[in-house]
Amino acid sequence: MLTIAYLANEFPSPVEPYVGDEIQELRRLGVRVIAGSVRKSASSWAAASDCAPQIVLRPPHAITLLRAMWLCVRRAKRIGPLISRVVFHGREGPIKRFKALAHTGLGACYAVLLEGRGVDHIHVHHGYLGSWIAMVAARLLGVNFSMTLHGSDLLLHATYLDAKLESCRFCLTVSEFNRNYIFERYLRVDAAKVIVARLGVEVSDCAAVTARGLRTEGAPFRLLAVGRLHAVKDHAFLVRACGQLHSRGVPFECSIAGEGPERRNLEALVRQCGLEERVRLLGHVPRELMDSYYDRADVVVLTSRSEGIPLVLMEAMARGKIVLAPAITGIPELVVAGKTGFLYAPGSLEGFVERLLFLRSLMLRSLMEAPDDPPDEAFVTGRSAGRELEGVRHAAREQVRNNFNRRKNLESFGDLFIQRITPQTESLPDENFVLQQI
């Protein structure tokens, strides 16, 4: 039986459901998957999850460390080039070099824990510390490894990514933007082994929401943001934008669902801007309760500085919600400006606020449209806002249904994965596999 060791930095994790999805898809195809996590999951969600890691690396046991040291001595030639890269080459600072050496030790521990299990291949999700661990373990075990790159692991925290890309059997990434970014900055990478593998969400006809924007002319403009309270998500940008809406006398409500290290800073900023009655930090919201928040929202917003292609946008669009996001990285492959959603210039607070006001204006205009206006009359009188918004909602749902469909993309992932790690007797022409094209 084909056996794959699948490693994630933290598994299971409520904010990374795609890791469990991919593990289950491979198992559905008859692959034996040994799920691993670098650190123990701290969330209460993990206890209720059906997917539990069979290996947790940190903290390592003393006996495992001793066996790992002996393994490194016995197979020093296999990891010698990696040690040389850390110690003698590159421009990394001493702290990053020290961490890489520590992760080399964890990689040896991982190899020890996998020995004797008949592992044919190691896959790691994200290019952070887990990818170095997986690479070291694969070298020590004499097998291949692969990895999936998303956003920050490629664009912001790409430490030793040159070595990882050179060593991996293949690399999956979530957008065409990421693939082109790799080729522009890592010129020695073989183009054939960098593959776009899109993520996806559930698509159902029942997911289309019944709420159609502002309910009445005096109703508050309802904004929703979903994501970790982390600096890279830049919820502070959203709070400052809410401050501008408040100063302009716009009635609004903003809900932010998510938890993280930035919570205290955001609470202080909300107080500083006098928005205690307008901006709510909801904390972690269980997935089964998110529908009600999506239903209430007029616009789902994203203000991140760096992203892959966020699941939150896919989920909102699958529900027919209007979305507003920065025109960064792979987001325009999902949110086609003016067609499946709306974009703003990254970092432009003024541009973001103006987009919000534009969308609110469209929704207010749609309230004044008579439902039985014929199309020609609506066009002449300029009262076609409702049709414009409904067209965007419909296109958003179709975009997700056709290109970011969880079931379809998981099946393609599984087929691709097995093809790539199973020896092929005949190479396929033009094997630049893209799960879905926009």
C-alpha positions in Angstrom: 0.0 0.0 0.0 1.2 3.5 -0.9 2.2 5.3 2.3 2.5 9.0 2.7 3.6 11.0 5.8 1.7 14.3 5.8 3.1 17.0 8.1 1.5 20.4 9.1 2.8 23.0 11.6 -0.4 22.5 13.7 -2.9 19.9 13.0 -5.8 19.8 13.3 -6.6 23.6 13.1 -9.9 25.2 12.6 -8.4 27.9 10.4 -6.8 25.3 8.1 -9.5 22.8 7.3 -7.9 22.1 3.9 -5.2 20.0 5.6 -7.7 17.5 7.0 -9.6 17.6 3.7 -6.5 16.6 1.7 -5.6 13.8 4.2 -9.1 12.4 4.0 -9.1 12.6 0.2 -5.8 10.6 -0.1 -7.2 8.0 2.3 -10.4 7.8 0.2 -8.1 6.9 -2.7 -6.6 4.0 -0.8 -3.4 5.8 0.4 -2.2 5.1 3.9 -1.5 8.5 5.4 0.5 9.1 8.6 -0.7 12.5 9.8 1.8 14.6 11.7 1.9 17.9 13.5 5.0 19.9 14.5 3.3 21.1 17.6 0.2 20.0 19.6 -3.0 21.7 18.6 -4.0 24.2 21.3 -7.6 24.7 20.2 -10.6 23.1 21.9 -11.7 22.3 18.3 -8.9 19.7 18.0 -10.5 17.5 20.7 -13.7 17.3 18.8 -12.0 16.7 15.4 -12.2 13.3 13.8 -8.7 13.8 12.4 -6.0 13.4 15.0 -2.2 13.4 14.3 -0.4 10.2 14.7 2.9 12.0 15.3 3.4 15.2 17.3 7.1 16.4 17.2 7.3 19.0 19.9 8.4 18.5 22.5 10.5 15.5 21.5 11.2 12.7 24.0 14.8 12.3 25.2 15.0 8.8 23.7 13.9 10.1 20.4 16.5 12.8 20.5 19.3 10.3 21.2 18.1 8.1 18.3 17.9 11.1 16.1 21.5 12.1 16.9 22.7 8.6 16.1 20.7 8.7 12.8 22.4 12.0 11.8 25.8 10.5 12.5 25.1 7.3 10.5 23.7 9.2 7.6 25.6 12.5 7.8 26.4 12.5 4.0 22.7 12.7 3.2 22.1 15.9 5.2 25.6 17.4 4.8 24.6 19.7 1.9 21.8 21.1 4.0 24.0 21.8 7.0 26.5 23.4 4.7 23.8 25.7 3.2 22.8 26.8 6.7 26.3 27.4 8.1 28.3 28.7 5.2 26.0 30.0 2.5 23.2 32.5 2.1 22.5 35.9 3.7 20.4 34.7 6.7 21.2 36.1 10.1 22.5 34.1 13.0 19.1 33.6 14.6 17.6 32.1 11.5 20.7 29.9 11.0 20.4 28.6 14.6 16.7 27.9 14.1 17.4 26.0 10.9 19.9 23.8 12.8 17.3 23.2 15.6 14.8 22.3 12.9 17.3 19.9 11.4 17.3 18.1 14.8 13.5 18.0 14.7 13.7 16.6 11.1 15.9 13.8 12.4 13.4 13.1 15.2 10.6 13.0 12.6 12.7 10.5 10.5 13.2 8.3 13.6 9.4 8.3 14.3 8.7 7.3 10.7 11.4 4.6 10.5 9.9 1.2 9.9 6.5 2.5 8.8 7.2 1.9 5.1 6.9 5.6 4.1 7.1 6.2 0.4 6.9 10.0 0.4 6.6 13.0 2.7 4.3 16.0 2.1 4.3 19.1 4.2 1.6 21.9 4.1 3.1 25.4 4.2 6.7 26.5 3.6 7.4 27.4 7.2 9.6 25.5 9.7 7.7 22.2 8.9 9.0 22.2 5.4 12.7 22.2 6.6 11.8 19.4 9.0 10.1 17.3 6.3 13.0 17.9 3.9 15.6 16.7 6.5 13.5 13.7 7.3 13.1 12.8 3.7 16.9 13.0 3.1 17.6 10.8 6.1 15.0 8.2 5.1 16.0 8.2 1.4 12.5 9.2 0.1 11.1 12.3 -1.8 9.2 15.1 -0.3 6.8 17.8 -1.6 5.2 20.9 -0.1 2.3 23.2 -0.6 2.9 27.0 -0.5 0.1 29.5 0.2 0.9 33.2 0.8 3.0 34.4 3.7 5.1 31.3 3.7 6.2 32.3 0.2 5.9 36.1 0.2 7.0 37.1 3.7 8.7 34.2 5.4 10.6 32.4 2.7 13.6 31.4 4.8 15.7 28.8 3.0 13.0 28.4 0.4 15.7 28.1 -2.4 17.0 24.9 -0.8 13.4 23.6 -0.3 12.4 24.3 -3.9 15.6 22.7 -5.2 15.1 19.5 -3.1 11.4 18.9 -3.4 9.9 16.4 -5.8 7.2 18.9 -6.6 5.6 22.0 -5.2 1.9 22.8 -5.1 0.8 26.4 -4.8 -2.6 28.0 -4.6 -2.5 30.6 -7.3 -0.9 31.5 -10.7 0.5 34.6 -9.0 2.5 32.4 -6.6 3.7 30.2 -9.4 5.0 33.2 -11.4 6.5 34.7 -8.3 8.5 31.6 -7.7 9.8 31.6 -11.3 10.8 35.3 -11.1 12.8 34.9 -7.9 14.1 31.4 -8.0 15.5 31.1 -11.5 16.9 27.6 -11.0 13.6 26.0 -10.2 12.3 23.5 -12.7 9.0 24.9 -14.0 7.5 21.4 -14.4 7.5 20.8 -10.7 5.6 23.9 -9.6 1.9 23.2 -9.9 -1.2 25.4 -9.2 -3.6 23.4 -7.0 -6.5 25.6 -6.0 -8.3 25.3 -2.7 -12.1 25.4 -2.5 -15.2 25.5 -0.4 -18.6 23.7 -0.4 -20.9 25.0 -3.1 -24.6 24.5 -2.7 -27.7 26.0 -4.2 -29.0 26.3 -0.7 -26.0 28.5 0.3 -27.3 31.5 -1.7 -28.5 34.0 0.9 -31.9 35.6 0.9 -30.7 39.0 2.2 -30.1 41.5 -0.6 -28.0 44.3 0.8 -29.4 47.2 2.9 -32.9 46.3 4.2 -34.2 49.8 4.6 -32.9 53.3 3.8 -32.0 54.0 7.4 -30.6 50.6 8.2 -26.9 50.4 9.3 -24.4 49.4 6.6 -23.2 46.0 7.9 -19.6 44.9 7.4 -18.1 41.5 8.2 -14.4 40.5 8.4 -13.3 37.0 9.2 -9.8 36.0 10.0 -7.1 35.6 12.6 -6.3 38.7 14.7 -2.8 38.8 13.4 -0.8 41.8 12.1 -0.6 40.4 8.6 -4.5 40.5 8.4 -4.3 44.2 9.3 -7.7 44.5 11.0 -6.4 47.8 12.4 -6.7 49.1 8.8 -10.4 48.2 8.9 -10.9 49.8 12.3 -9.4 53.1 11.0 -11.7 52.9 8.0 -14.6 52.5 10.3 -13.4 55.6 12.1 -13.7 57.5 8.8 -17.2 56.2 8.1 -18.2 57.3 11.6 -16.8 60.8 11.1 -18.8 61.1 7.9 -22.0 60.2 9.7 -22.5 56.9 8.0 -24.7 54.5 10.0 -22.8 51.2 10.1 -22.0 48.0 12.1 -18.7 46.1 11.7 -18.2 42.6 13.1 -14.8 40.9 13.1 -14.8 37.2 13.6 -11.5 35.6 14.7 -9.0 35.4 17.6 -5.3 36.0 17.8 -2.4 38.0 19.3 -3.6 41.4 18.0 -6.8 41.4 20.0 -5.6 43.8 22.8 -4.2 46.2 20.3 -7.4 46.2 18.3 -9.5 46.7 21.4 -7.4 49.7 22.3 -7.8 51.1 18.8 -11.5 50.7 18.8 -11.7 52.6 22.1 -9.3 55.3 20.8 -11.6 55.8 17.7 -14.7 55.9 19.9 -16.2 52.9 18.0 -17.3 50.7 20.9 -20.9 50.7 19.8 -20.0 50.2 16.1 -17.2 47.6 15.9 -17.5 44.2 17.6 -14.6 41.7 18.1 -16.5 38.4 18.1 -13.6 36.2 19.0 -13.6 32.7 17.5 -16.9 31.8 16.0 -17.7 28.1 15.4 -18.2 27.2 11.8 -21.8 26.2 12.3 -22.6 29.7 13.6 -20.9 31.6 10.8 -23.9 31.4 8.5 -25.9 33.8 10.5 -23.1 36.4 10.4 -22.7 36.0 6.6 -26.5 36.4 6.2 -26.5 39.7 8.1 -23.6 41.2 6.2 -24.0 43.7 3.4 -20.3 43.5 2.4 -17.7 41.0 3.5 -14.3 42.7 3.6 -10.7 41.6 3.7 -7.8 43.9 4.6 -4.8 41.6 4.6 -1.3 42.7 3.7 -0.5 39.2 2.3 -2.6 36.3 1.3 -2.8 33.2 -0.9 -6.4 33.1 -2.0 -8.4 33.3 1.2 -11.1 30.7 2.0 -13.2 33.5 3.6 -13.7 35.2 0.3 -14.7 31.9 -1.4 -17.2 31.2 1.4 -18.7 34.6 1.2 -19.0 34.5 -2.6 -20.5 31.0 -2.5 -23.2 32.6 -0.4 -23.7 35.3 -3.0 -22.3 38.1 -0.8 -20.6 41.2 -2.1 -16.9 41.2 -1.2 -14.3 43.9 -1.1 -10.6 42.9 -0.9 -7.2 44.3 -1.8 -5.8 43.7 -5.3 -2.9 41.7 -4.0 -1.3 38.3 -4.9 -3.8 35.7 -6.2 -6.9 37.5 -5.0 -7.8 39.0 -8.4 -7.9 35.4 -9.7 -10.9 34.9 -7.5 -12.3 38.4 -7.2 -12.6 39.8 -10.7 -13.0 43.6 -10.2 -16.6 44.7 -10.9 -17.7 41.2 -12.0 -17.4 38.8 -9.1 -16.6 41.3 -6.4 -14.7 44.6 -5.8 -11.1 45.4 -5.2 -9.2 48.4 -3.8 -5.6 49.5 -4.1 -3.6 47.8 -1.3 -2.7 50.1 1.6 -5.0 52.9 0.4 -7.3 53.8 3.3 -9.0 56.5 1.2 -9.6 54.0 -1.7 -11.0 51.4 0.7 -13.4 53.9 2.3 -14.5 55.3 -1.1 -15.2 51.7 -2.3 -17.4 51.1 0.8 -19.3 54.3 0.2 -19.8 53.4 -3.5 -21.2 50.0 -2.5 -23.5 51.5 0.1 -24.7 54.0 -2.5 -25.5 51.1 -4.9 -27.5 49.3 -2.3 -29.4 52.5 -1.4 -30.2 53.1 -5.0 -31.4 49.5 -5.4 -33.9 50.1 -2.6 -35.5 52.9 -4.7 -36.0 50.7 -7.7 -39.5 49.5 -8.4 -39.4 45.7 -8.7 -41.4 45.8 -11.9 -39.4 48.4 -13.7 -38.7 47.1 -17.2 -35.0 46.7 -18.1 -35.0 49.6 -20.6 -36.7 52.0 -18.2 -34.2 51.1 -15.5 -31.3 51.7 -17.8 -32.6 55.1 -19.0 -33.4 56.3 -15.5 -30.1 55.1 -14.2 -31.8 52.9 -11.6 -30.2 49.6 -12.5 -28.2 49.2 -9.2 -30.2 46.2 -8.1 -29.5 44.4 -11.3 -25.8 45.3 -11.2 -25.5 43.9 -7.6 -27.5 40.8 -8.4 -25.2 40.2 -11.5 -22.2 40.4 -9.2 -23.7 38.0 -6.7 -24.6 35.5 -9.4 -21.1 35.8 -11.0 -19.5 35.3 -7.6 -21.4 32.1 -7.0 -20.6 30.8 -10.4 -16.9 31.7 -10.0 -16.7 29.5 -6.9 -18.8 26.8 -8.3 -16.7 26.4 -11.4 -13.2 27.2 -10.2 -13.0 27.0 -6.4 -15.3 24.0 -5.8 -14.0 22.0 -2.8 -15.1 18.6 -4.0 -13.9 19.0 -7.6 -10.5 20.5 -6.5 -10.0 17.8 -3.9 -10.5 15.1 -6.4 -8.1 16.7 -8.8 -5.6 17.1 -6.0 -5.7 13.4 -5.1 -5.3 12.3 -8.7 -2.4 14.7 -9.3 -0.7 13.7 -6.0 -0.7 10.0 -6.8 0.4 10.6 -10.4 3.4 12.7 -9.1 4.7 10.2 -6.5 4.0 7.0 -8.5 6.7 6.1 -11.0 5.4 6.8 -14.5 6.3 4.6 -17.4 5.4 7.3 -19.9 5.7 11.0 -19.4 2.7 13.1 -20.2 3.1 16.0 -22.7 2.5 19.5 -21.4 2.2 18.3 -17.8 1.8 21.7 -16.3 -1.2 20.8 -14.2 -3.6 23.5 -13.1 -6.6 22.3 -11.3 -8.9 25.0 -12.5 -8.4 27.9 -14.9 -10.1 31.2 -14.5 
